[in-house]
C-alpha cells in the first residue's frame, strides 16, 4: 500500500480567514467568523498563532496545523506540512 502524497494548493488560491481564531478555509461556512478573504500567499510562511481551544462552528472541528509555521486551517491542502489537531474536546 502506498502512502498518499500531500498536495498543496497554488499560492493564488482564494480562501477565507476567520477573524476570531485566524484559521483559514476554502469554504466560508466552515469557520466561525469569515470576515477576511485572501489568497494562500497572504499567510503562507507567516508564523501562525496558537490554535483555538475549540471551534465556535461545531459542525467542523477538524483542524490542521502547519509544522513549518504553526498556521491553523480547516483544509490541509492550504498548508505546506499539515498535522491534524484535536480541538474537539
C-alpha atoms as an extended CHARMM CRD file, in Angstrom:
* protein
*
        89  EXT
         1         1  UNK       CA              0.0000000000        0.0000000000        0.0000000000  PROA      1               0.0000000000
         2         2  UNK       CA              1.4090000000        3.3870000000       -0.9590000000  PROA      2               0.0000000000
         3         3  UNK       CA              1.1930000000        6.4390000000        1.2510000000  PROA      3               0.0000000000
         4         4  UNK       CA             -0.9280000000        9.2960000000       -0.1030000000  PROA      4               0.0000000000
         5         5  UNK       CA              1.2310000000       12.2790000000       -1.0530000000  PROA      5               0.0000000000
         6         6  UNK       CA              0.1570000000       15.6370000000        0.3480000000  PROA      6               0.0000000000
         7         7  UNK       CA             -0.5560000000       18.1800000000       -2.3860000000  PROA      7               0.0000000000
         8         8  UNK       CA             -0.8370000000       21.8630000000       -1.5360000000  PROA      8               0.0000000000
         9         9  UNK       CA             -2.9450000000       24.3400000000       -3.4630000000  PROA      9               0.0000000000
        10        10  UNK       CA             -1.2970000000       27.1260000000       -5.5110000000  PROA      10              0.0000000000
        11        11  UNK       CA             -0.3880000000       30.4040000000       -3.7510000000  PROA      11              0.0000000000
        12        12  UNK       CA             -3.1100000000       32.2860000000       -5.6820000000  PROA      12              0.0000000000
        13        13  UNK       CA             -5.9090000000       30.0580000000       -4.2660000000  PROA      13              0.0000000000
        14        14  UNK       CA             -8.7070000000       32.1400000000       -2.7210000000  PROA      14              0.0000000000
        15        15  UNK       CA             -9.5780000000       31.3200000000        0.8950000000  PROA      15              0.0000000000
        16        16  UNK       CA            -11.4070000000       32.7560000000        3.8970000000  PROA      16              0.0000000000
        17        17  UNK       CA             -9.7220000000       33.7620000000        7.1430000000  PROA      17              0.0000000000
        18        18  UNK       CA            -11.5890000000       33.6210000000       10.4550000000  PROA      18              0.0000000000
        19        19  UNK       CA            -11.4040000000       36.9200000000       12.3240000000  PROA      19              0.0000000000
        20        20  UNK       CA            -11.9920000000       35.0950000000       15.6310000000  PROA      20              0.0000000000
        21        21  UNK       CA             -9.2420000000       32.4660000000       15.6140000000  PROA      21              0.0000000000
        22        22  UNK       CA             -7.2290000000       33.0490000000       12.4230000000  PROA      22              0.0000000000
        23        23  UNK       CA             -7.9940000000       29.6480000000       10.8770000000  PROA      23              0.0000000000
        24        24  UNK       CA             -8.1530000000       29.5600000000        7.0830000000  PROA      24              0.0000000000
        25        25  UNK       CA            -10.6450000000       27.6530000000        4.9320000000  PROA      25              0.0000000000
        26        26  UNK       CA            -11.6270000000       27.1650000000        1.3140000000  PROA      26              0.0000000000
        27        27  UNK       CA            -15.3030000000       27.4360000000        2.3770000000  PROA      27              0.0000000000
        28        28  UNK       CA            -16.5860000000       30.4200000000        4.4090000000  PROA      28              0.0000000000
        29        29  UNK       CA            -19.2130000000       28.1810000000        6.0630000000  PROA      29              0.0000000000
        30        30  UNK       CA            -16.5070000000       26.1160000000        7.7940000000  PROA      30              0.0000000000
        31        31  UNK       CA            -15.1190000000       28.8660000000       10.0140000000  PROA      31              0.0000000000
        32        32  UNK       CA            -16.5870000000       30.8650000000       12.9030000000  PROA      32              0.0000000000
        33        33  UNK       CA            -16.4180000000       34.4330000000       11.6110000000  PROA      33              0.0000000000
        34        34  UNK       CA            -15.2820000000       34.7160000000        7.9660000000  PROA      34              0.0000000000
        35        35  UNK       CA            -14.6090000000       38.4210000000        7.5790000000  PROA      35              0.0000000000
        36        36  UNK       CA            -11.4280000000       38.3600000000        5.5110000000  PROA      36              0.0000000000
        37        37  UNK       CA            -10.9790000000       36.8730000000        2.0530000000  PROA      37              0.0000000000
        38        38  UNK       CA             -7.4840000000       36.4580000000        0.7050000000  PROA      38              0.0000000000
        39        39  UNK       CA             -5.1360000000       34.1150000000       -1.0870000000  PROA      39              0.0000000000
        40        40  UNK       CA             -2.7470000000       31.4760000000        0.2150000000  PROA      40              0.0000000000
        41        41  UNK       CA              0.1620000000       33.8430000000       -0.4820000000  PROA      41              0.0000000000
        42        42  UNK       CA             -1.2870000000       36.2080000000        2.1890000000  PROA      42              0.0000000000
        43        43  UNK       CA             -0.4250000000       33.7930000000        5.0040000000  PROA      43              0.0000000000
        44        44  UNK       CA              1.8410000000       31.0230000000        3.6890000000  PROA      44              0.0000000000
        45        45  UNK       CA              5.1620000000       31.1670000000        5.5440000000  PROA      45              0.0000000000
        46        46  UNK       CA              3.9340000000       33.6470000000        8.1790000000  PROA      46              0.0000000000
        47        47  UNK       CA              4.1070000000       32.3460000000       11.7450000000  PROA      47              0.0000000000
        48        48  UNK       CA              0.6430000000       31.3640000000       12.9530000000  PROA      48              0.0000000000
        49        49  UNK       CA             -0.8820000000       31.8630000000       16.3690000000  PROA      49              0.0000000000
        50        50  UNK       CA             -1.8820000000       29.2410000000       18.9040000000  PROA      50              0.0000000000
        51        51  UNK       CA             -4.7560000000       27.0930000000       17.5850000000  PROA      51              0.0000000000
        52        52  UNK       CA             -8.2030000000       27.7490000000       19.0920000000  PROA      52              0.0000000000
        53        53  UNK       CA             -9.2410000000       25.7170000000       22.1350000000  PROA      53              0.0000000000
        54        54  UNK       CA            -12.4630000000       24.8270000000       20.3110000000  PROA      54              0.0000000000
        55        55  UNK       CA            -14.3910000000       25.8790000000       17.2560000000  PROA      55              0.0000000000
        56        56  UNK       CA            -17.4870000000       28.0460000000       17.6400000000  PROA      56              0.0000000000
        57        57  UNK       CA            -18.7270000000       26.4370000000       14.4290000000  PROA      57              0.0000000000
        58        58  UNK       CA            -19.2030000000       22.9830000000       15.9560000000  PROA      58              0.0000000000
        59        59  UNK       CA            -20.1170000000       21.3460000000       12.6250000000  PROA      59              0.0000000000
        60        60  UNK       CA            -16.4590000000       21.4480000000       11.5750000000  PROA      60              0.0000000000
        61        61  UNK       CA            -13.9970000000       20.7340000000       14.3480000000  PROA      61              0.0000000000
        62        62  UNK       CA            -11.3930000000       19.1760000000       12.0660000000  PROA      62              0.0000000000
        63        63  UNK       CA             -8.3780000000       21.4660000000       12.0810000000  PROA      63              0.0000000000
        64        64  UNK       CA             -4.8390000000       21.1310000000       10.7610000000  PROA      64              0.0000000000
        65        65  UNK       CA             -1.6930000000       22.9710000000       11.7930000000  PROA      65              0.0000000000
        66        66  UNK       CA              1.3810000000       23.5550000000        9.6500000000  PROA      66              0.0000000000
        67        67  UNK       CA              4.5670000000       22.0290000000       11.0930000000  PROA      67              0.0000000000
        68        68  UNK       CA              6.5980000000       24.8390000000        9.4840000000  PROA      68              0.0000000000
        69        69  UNK       CA              4.7490000000       27.9760000000       10.6000000000  PROA      69              0.0000000000
        70        70  UNK       CA              2.0130000000       26.8880000000       13.0250000000  PROA      70              0.0000000000
        71        71  UNK       CA             -0.8920000000       28.2790000000       10.9990000000  PROA      71              0.0000000000
        72        72  UNK       CA             -4.2590000000       26.5920000000       11.5780000000  PROA      72              0.0000000000
        73        73  UNK       CA             -6.5170000000       25.5930000000        8.6690000000  PROA      73              0.0000000000
        74        74  UNK       CA             -9.6980000000       23.6280000000        8.0060000000  PROA      74              0.0000000000
        75        75  UNK       CA             -8.3140000000       22.2920000000        4.7170000000  PROA      75              0.0000000000
        76        76  UNK       CA             -4.9260000000       20.5290000000        4.9350000000  PROA      76              0.0000000000
        77        77  UNK       CA             -4.1620000000       21.4160000000        1.3170000000  PROA      77              0.0000000000
        78        78  UNK       CA             -3.8680000000       25.0700000000        2.3910000000  PROA      78              0.0000000000
        79        79  UNK       CA             -0.7770000000       24.1690000000        4.4680000000  PROA      79              0.0000000000
        80        80  UNK       CA              2.7290000000       23.1010000000        3.4320000000  PROA      80              0.0000000000
        81        81  UNK       CA              3.2270000000       20.4400000000        6.1230000000  PROA      81              0.0000000000
        82        82  UNK       CA             -0.1260000000       19.7230000000        7.8590000000  PROA      82              0.0000000000
        83        83  UNK       CA             -0.6010000000       17.8230000000       11.1350000000  PROA      83              0.0000000000
        84        84  UNK       CA             -4.1140000000       17.0290000000       12.3510000000  PROA      84              0.0000000000
        85        85  UNK       CA             -5.1500000000       18.8670000000       15.5660000000  PROA      85              0.0000000000
        86        86  UNK       CA             -7.5630000000       17.5340000000       18.1530000000  PROA      86              0.0000000000
        87        87  UNK       CA             -9.5740000000       20.5480000000       19.3030000000  PROA      87              0.0000000000
        88        88  UNK       CA            -12.9030000000       18.7820000000       19.7090000000  PROA      88              0.0000000000
        89        89  UNK       CA            -12.5790000000       18.1930000000       23.4560000000  PROA      89              0.0000000000
